[in-house]
Amino acid sequence: MRIGLTFQRTFPSSEVVRFARIAEDGGLDDLWLIEDCFFTSGPSLAAAALTATERMRVGVGILPAVVRHPAVTAMELATLAGLGQGRFVGGIGHGVQRWMDQMGLKPDSPLTALEETFHVIRRLLNGEQVTFEGETVTLDHVRLEAPPEQRVPLLAGVRGPKSMALAGRVADGVILAEPASPSYVAWAREHADAGDDFEVVAFSSWIIMDDADVARSIMAGLIAEQLARPNAGWKALPFFEDLMDRNADGGVEAIASMPQDWWHEIGPIGTPTDAHAYLDRLEAAGVDAVTMYPAPKVDLALGDLETIITINRQQRQP
């Protein structure tokens, strides 16, 4: 299982080279660049990271399907593939619909928009000349002048069952946002109904400290906020209903004191030993890569990065 770092959307773009070099020198496998509206641009950050590194895989996650025309997205991905020479992977998703609405880009059917986008981009990256008339995408004899020499993996950043089934049909894999539990991985693979070569990347929030109780108390507040509008990842947990009851009855304190086994499903939260327990479960569930969010502030994140590097080294020891 590959272990990597997520470059937080809150970081200044000028920091991407420093983080990329430290991560690669420390032995991490992946660096994922976040593109959220309205922060920094994923492809621009990826270009900087690719030129600053030699070994590490660099991914963009997650480009909203409708923000750029698919022909332009294909140009971006082909350019990054040329810079990376086999080290680049692209992530495309629906985009947060509230953000799409702010820009007047919210499609009538996000599923249709995503499927058409994947279909057209794959053909363009394959070097085809594409004429296509869909519900959301139109192209008239479009061909990339510089298609990538190597196949570019395209992963779908999606959550729900219909979107997961779509990913299984059109994508090379899926990016699972937090909470990326082993149960959610199994659920995603079942709904994608794809082959063994279907890649699963897990984005994971984490807090590692010497005192597990302190770490879990911090994370409990964030969990309570997310449970107000639980996504598919939360609903896939085998103890989801019990967790909702616990939150309703006791709030943050009750979440913080939930059983350790539950924490090992939710994420690497607690001590380094807890982190390894979570990573072992993810690998056993069939995750190909896990990438972890550091703290949102650069000075704290640099310390987190060193911790992730250490955990990665320990994880690889026999």
C-alpha angles and dihedrals in degrees: 000000000000117000122203151155132260115219104224119237089230094063119102110252089238089070097061096088093050093049092045093052095046091048093049095043088050092056101253115153104213142030118195122197117209121222110194125158119283106007126077131335116260098210093049092051091046092053091054093046094048094051091047095053138052108192112021122096114240123206135186114218123211125357112181108238098225103041094080126032107256090242090058092045089052089051090052093048094046091050092050091047089055091052093047101042095209097338100094129092126179129217123200129179144160094273122227102300093218089059092046089052091052089059095043090247103111106132124221088237117024089189093056092045092052095046093050091046094053092045094052097041093051092051092048092049088051088060096251126147104239131207111174136162112191137152093269106008129062129177130169115202095323120170130169112241091208110032115179119273091222130044112268113220111233116201127190118230099208141134119192130075097256091048091047090053088050090052090054090055102043111017137070091228146328137262112219116204121214133321086051099173126172086249091055090049091054090046092050094049091049094051094042089052091196134144131271092271091063104113122223118201118187122206107206135192112212145177119192119186139148089252112057093194092058092047092050093047089056093048093044092071091054091048092052090054092051093047089063085074106015117200129209092275092061093043091054092063111109089225097043097122091046090049091051090050091048091051092047093049102039109008122204096351092054091049091049091055097048117129118289091237089062091053090053088058096048102049150296094305121148128021127355087263089059090049092055091048090055094046092049090053092049092051091048089051091057105261112159097195137008122196122192131214115230123207113298093242118077098227092052093040092058089060090046090052091057089050092051090049090052093048090049091053092048091046090058096051115106 
